[in-house]
Amino acid sequence: MLETQLEKSFNLSSFRIGQREIINAVLAKQDALAVLPTGGGKSLCYQFPAIYTQKLVVVISPLIALMKDQVSALQKRGIPSGCLYSGQTEDEKRKIFAQINLGGTYLLYLSPERVQKEGFQKWILTKDIALFAIDEAHCVSQWGHDFRAEYAELKILKVLRPDVPILALTASATPTVLDDIAKNLHLVNPQRMVHGFYRPNLYYQVEPCLDDDYKSSLLLQSLKQFPDGRVLIYCGTRKITEELAAFLEKRVDQVGFYHAGLSTTERTRVQEAYAEGDLRILVATNAFGMGIDQPNVRLVVHFQMPANIDSLYQEMGRAGRDGFNSTCLMLYSKKDKGLQSYFIQTSTALKAIKNLRWRNLEALVSYSEAGECRHSEILTYYKDSQRLKKCGHCDVCDPESPRRVQKVFETSPYKNPLAKKKKIPNLETQLSPQDELRFQILRKWRKAKAAELDIPAFVIFGDRTLRDLAQKNPQNLEELREIYGVGESKLEKFGWDLLAELGNET
């Protein structure tokens, strides 16, 4: 009985959503693609099979710190495990291999680069291996948000040991990315299991902002509303990260910053200070996060919009890992879209990759401007096994929630401390009664079309597009081309539908 082993080895009475299904596939020697969100229990899906089969499981992981943390936790439970990484002594490595040679349960963690070493490849040919587990598997795909060339070379595992199942795990991947992972790793008829994207303890909020002054005011308001627990604030550049941290240090305590430009020693110091609670508020780029597991992050703020929904979801997912209520706030401005556009334009990626990044950015903009339940849209976007019509705890479903960061009506200067405070205008264009009727007709059409196609409503059009349609009331395809957010592709897909809906407004 799997539950008996689970209780004995991990002191857990039951599996989380998706875990049993994933483990059953692995035990049946089937390749599997598994998507479980941040904090969803991915590690158990490869740790349990090692114990249950009493064999070696090889885990590929990108972070030394994450490997060490998991090995430490396993060893405390008396589960044989170890990790190989640069900087180890030969004696330390020999002890690991000696323990593996005794046979039985063992979890061996290593980097993707080590798999390419000829000596290691010869070694795995001789071992009784139950599973290859590839964590952060989205790194395999060029279509993903964090492609790494060394991950793409992991296809050698299936070439060397076609008899060993591969479990590819990630916290966020669209169907397109999953297809690419399966192709690049040479998986054989992999089972796909997408679970757990719904986080009922998280309140999702997107707040449109005219400028950084207003953003800083909302940020200070959020810190005032959430005085307890840790806070993560994500920025798009190193410069803004340092500037914002300096701004906050003058106003609140226990603030630090983190980005890839810091020395290894300094990054380690900041991580440890945040983990130990010496820093409560951390301002960071996307360099901070992978493998970070702090349970009491009560607030995650995106001071600048990330590149895509995958990044947004993964970074928001660092909130509330202890299951308690937390808020995820994105401060959205047109300026942020310009920054991400610059990153795409200056990228050396292939044209097809850049085109996908443009589409991903547009999807995130539409999500930000959408008026449908945010949790429902995320579940549909990832094709989760669970779907919702209305979550009841996002800024769309429950705009009066105490978990929502409240709007402020005066700015607290960020760029210029001497700037005069000013009133914040309404960022949404007011619609006339006739325009409002058209807007509601279009929203109803969008919702029905999204359900028909099984895609999020924001992938069709954001609210800003629907407002523009309602106000301008185009009567032909040429006039539709002048509408915000209506490109040739969407014109082809939805143009005649839109004209029909606008023609039926009475």
N, C-alpha and C positions, 0 to 999 in steps of 0.2 A: 504494500500500500504506500503510495507516494507521500500521503499526509503523515504517515508514521515516521518516515525518514526525515521529512521536513521538520517535524516537531523535535526529533532527536538531535538533528545536526544544527538547526537554525533557531530552535525555540519559537517556531511560528506555527499557529494552529491551522492556517489555510493559505492557499495561494492567492495572489492578487489577480486582477483582471488580466487575462492573456497568458499568464505564466505557465499554467498547466498545459495549455494548448501548445505552446512553444516547446516545452520540455518533452511532451509526448512525441512531437515530430522528431526531435533530436534523438530520443531513445529508440525511435523506429529507424534510425540511420538515414533520415531524409534531410536534404538541404533545406534551409529555412531563411526567410527574410522577415525580421521582426522589428516592428516600430512600436516602442513603448516610450512615453514621454519622460522628460527629465524627472527623476524621482519615482519612476514607475516600477523599479525593481528589475532592471535589465540584468544586473550581475548575477542574480539568483538563477537565471535561465541557463548559465553555463557552469556555475559553481555546483548546483545540485546534481547534474549528470555525472560529474567527476566522482562524487560521493556515492551515488546510486550504482554506477557501473564499476566502481573501484578501479578506475583506469586514469590515464593521463589525459588532461584537457589542456590544450595550448590556446592561450588568450592573447590576441594581438591588440595592443593598446598604444595610443600616441603619447601618453604622458607618464613620465617616470613617477611623479608625485602620486598620480592615481594608482599606479601599480603598487607602490609601496603601501599606500593606505589600505588597499584591498588585501594585500598579503598580510599585513599586520593584523587586520580584523579576523582573517581566516585562521592565522596561527593562534590567536587568542582563544578561538573555538576548538583548537586542537586539530585543525584540518591541514594536512601537509600542503605546502605551497611555497613558491619563491618567484623572484623576478630577475631577469638578466638585463643589465643596462651598463652603459659606459661608466667607467670610474670604479667598477668593482675590482677587487683583487682576484688573482687566479685561485687563491684558496677558497674564497667565497663562491666562485663559480663551481669549483670541484665539489664542494659540499652539496650544492643543488643537484648536480648530475648524479652524485652518489646516492642521494635519497631517491631520485627518480628510478635509478637502476634496481632498487629494492622491490619495485613493482607496487601495484595498488593505486589508491587515490592520490592524485597530485595535480595541482593547478599551477601551470607555468606561464608567467606573464612575460611578454617581450615586445619590443618595438617592431614595426613593419620592416625597418631597415635590416634587422638581424635575420629575418626570414630569407633575405637574399644572399646571405653568406653561405659559401659552398660547404663548409664544414657542418653547418647546422642542417642544411638540406640532406646531406648524407646521413646525419644522425636520426632525423625523423623517419627515414626509410626503415629503420630497425626497431621502432618503438610501437607498443600497443596503445594506440591513441583512440580515445572515444569521440573526440570532437575538436575542430578548429573553430574558435569563436573570434569574430572580428568586431570589436567595439568601435563606435563612431564610424560606422560603415559608409555614411554619406560621403566620407573623404575619398571613397573609391571613384565617385562619379564626377565627371567634369560639369555635369548639369547641377550638381549640388552646390551648397553655399560655402564649402570649405575643402575644395579639391586638393589632394596631395599626391604628387607623382609616385611616391614610394608605396602608397596604398594601392595604386593601379597595378603594381607588380605582384600583388598577392595572389594573382591567378596561378602562380607556380604551385600553390598548395594543392589544387585539384589535379594538376599534372603529375605531381610527385605521389600523392596519396588519394587516388579517386575513390578508395574504399572508405575514407573518413568523411563524415558529413560536415558541412560548413554552416555555421549559424552567423548570419550578418545582422548586427544590431545597430540601431540608431534611434535617436530621440525625435527626429523630424526628417521626413522624406516624402516627397510627392510621388504619385504613381510613376511619373517619368523617371525620377531618380532611382526608384526601386528597379525599374526595368534595366537601367544602366548598371546598377550594382550587380544584378543577376548575370548580365552579359559579361561584364568585365571580370568577374570572379569565376566564370564558367560553371555556375551553379546548375544542377540537374533538376529540372522540374521543381523548383523550390516552392514550398508552402509559404504563402504570404499571410502575415498576421499583423493587423494594424489595430491597436487597442489603446485605450486610456488617455486620449487627448483631452477628454473632458476633465477639467480640474474645478470641481464645485466650490472649492475654498478661495478661488481667485476671482477678483473683480477686475474686469477689463475696462479700460477707459482711454479714449483718444480725445485730446483737447486741441482744437485748432488755435494757432498762435500767429500773431502778426510779426513779432520780432523776438529777439533774445531777452529784451527787458521784460516782456510779458511772461516768457518762459521762466525766467528766474523768479518772478513773483509767484507763479504757480508752484515752482519747485520748493520755495520757502514755505508756502502754504502747506504743501504735502508733508514736509518735515515737521511742521507744527501739528498737523493732524495725526501723524504717526510717530510719536516720541519714543516708542518702545521697539525693540528688535533691531535687526540689521537693515541697512538700506543699500541698494545698488543703483548707481546712476550711470547709464551708458551714453557715451559721446562718440561722434564720428571721426574725430581727429585727436592726435596727441596734444596739439596746441590748445584746443577747447577743453580737453580733459584737465590740463594743468591750470588754465585760466579759471575754470569753474570751481576747481578744488580750492584755489586761492580765494575766490569770492566767498565760498562757503565757510572757510576756516575763520573768517572775520566775524561770522554770525552764529556758527554752531560749533560744538565740540566734536572731537574724535573723527576728524575727516582725513582721508588719505586719497592718493590717486595711483593708478596702475596703467601702464601701457607697454608695448613691446620695445620702446626706446630706452627703457630703464635697464640697468645692468642686471645680470642674473641674481647677484647678491641682493640688490635692492628689491627686485620683484619677489624674491623669496621672503625677504623681511616684511614686505607689505602683506603678502598672502598670510603669513603666520600671525601678524598683528590683527588682521581681519578675522581669522579663524579663532583666535584666542579672546577676541572681544576688546582689544585695546583700541581698535578702530571700529566705529559703528557704521560710519557712512563712507562708502568707497565710490569714487568717481573713476570710471574705467572705459577703455576702448573694448572692442570685441576680443582683444587678446586675453581678457580675463573671463574665465567661465568654464571652459571644458574641464570636467572632472571636479569642479568645485561643488561641495555638498554641505552647505550651512543650512541647518534646519529652520532657523527662525528669521529668515529674510521676510520682513513684513511689507516692504515696499520696493518695487523695481520701477525706476523711471527711465524712459528713453528721452534724454534731453534733445537728442537729434535722431531722426528716423534712420533705421538700419537699411541694409540693401534690399531685403526681401522678407517675406512672411516667415520663412524658415528661421532666419536669424532672430526675428522678433519673437516668435513663439519659443524658441529655445532659451532665449535670454529672459523672457517673462517667466519661464518655467522654473527659474531659480528661486522664485518666491514661494513661500508657504510649503516647503517640503515636509514640515512637521504636521501638516494637515489643518493648521489653524488659518483663519481668514487673513488674506493679504491682498494688496492692491497693486495692479500693474498699469502704469500710466505712460502713455506716449504723447509727447508734446510735438505736434505736427505743424510744420510750416513749409511754404513753397521753397524757401531757401534751402531746406534740407534735401528736397528733391534735386535741387541744383548741385549740391555737393555729391550726391550719389551718381548723378549724371556725369559729373566730371570724372569720378572714379572709373566709370564704364568707358568713357571716351578715351581716357589715357591708358586703358588696359591694353596689354599686348595679346590678349586672348584671341582665339579664332573668331571669325565673323559670326558663326552659328552660336557660339557661346555668348558673345556680346549681345546678340539679338535676344537670346533667352533672358539675359540679365535685364535688358530693357523691359521685356514683358513682365518679369518678376517685380521690377520696380513699379511699373504701372499698376500691377495687381495690389501692391502694398498701398499705393496712393488711393486706389479705389476702396480698399478695405478701410482706410482712414476716413474716407469721405462717405462711407456707406451708412445706411440707416437701419440695417437689420441686426438681429441678435448676434453679438460678436462670437460667443461660444459656438452657436449653431454654425456660423460661417466657417470657423476653424475646423470643426468636425467634418463638415462637407468637403472642405479644401483638401484634407488629408485622407478622405474616404475611410474614416474611422468606422468600426463596426457599430458604434453607437451614434445615434443622431438625435438632435433636439430641434424643436420649433422655437422654443423660448426658454432661456436659461433662468431668467429672474434675477440675475446678479451681474449685469454689465451696464454701461452707461446708456445703452439703448433700452434695455428692459426695465431698469430701475434707476432712472436719473436722479431720484431723490435719496438714494442710499447714503447712509452715514459713511460708507466705505469709499464713496466718490470724493476725489479731491475737489474742494469747492472752488468755483471761479473767483477771481479777485478783480476789483474794478479800478485799481491803481497799480502802476508798475513799481517795482523795486529795482532801480537801475543796476544793470549788470555790466554793460559795455562802458558806460560813462557814469560814474558815481555822482556827477554834478547835474545830470540831466533832469529836466523838470518832469514831475509825475504827470501822467496824462490819462484821460479816460480811455477805456478800451471799447472801441465800437463793436457793434454786432458783426460777426464775421460771416453770417449767412445773409444772402440777399432776401429781402422780404418779398413774398409773392402776393399778387393780387388774388381776389377770390377765384377768378376764372383760371389763373395760373395754378393756384393751389389744387383746383379740381383736376387739371391735367396732371399735375405732379402725383396725386394719389392714384390716378388711373395707371400711370406709368409704373409706380411702385408695385401695384397689384400685378401688372403684367410681368415685371421683372421677377417677382417672387414665384409666380407660376412657371415661368420659363426656366428659372433656376432649378425648381423641383423636377421639371420634365427632363432636363439635361443632367441632373445630379451634380451640379456645380454650385459654388457659392454665388450669391447674388452679386457680390462685388466684382466677380470675374466678368459678369455681363456689363454692368455700368455702376459707377458710384453715384451717390446722391447728387453730387455737383453736376454731373451730366444730365440727370433727370430734371434738375432745376433749370438748367439751360434750355433743355427741350421744352419744358413747360412754358418758359417765358417767351421763347422765340417761335414756338409752334411751327416748325418747318413743314412744308407741304410737298416736297419732292426730295429726291436723293441728293441733288446739288445743294440744296439748303441744309440737308442733314450733315454734309461734309463740313459745314461751318460750326457745327456744335462741338463744344469742349468734350474731348474723350472719345469722339467717333472717328476712328481711322478706317482705312479701306477694308481691313479684315472684319471689323465689327459692322461696318456698313453692309458688307456682303451677307453676314450672318443674320443681322437683326433689322436691317434697314426697312424692308417692306412691313415687318411686324410693327415697327414704331409708327410708320405712316398710317397703318390701319388703326392702331390704338388712338392716335391723335385725331383721326377722322371720325372716331366713334365717341368722342368726348361728350356729345350731347345724348 
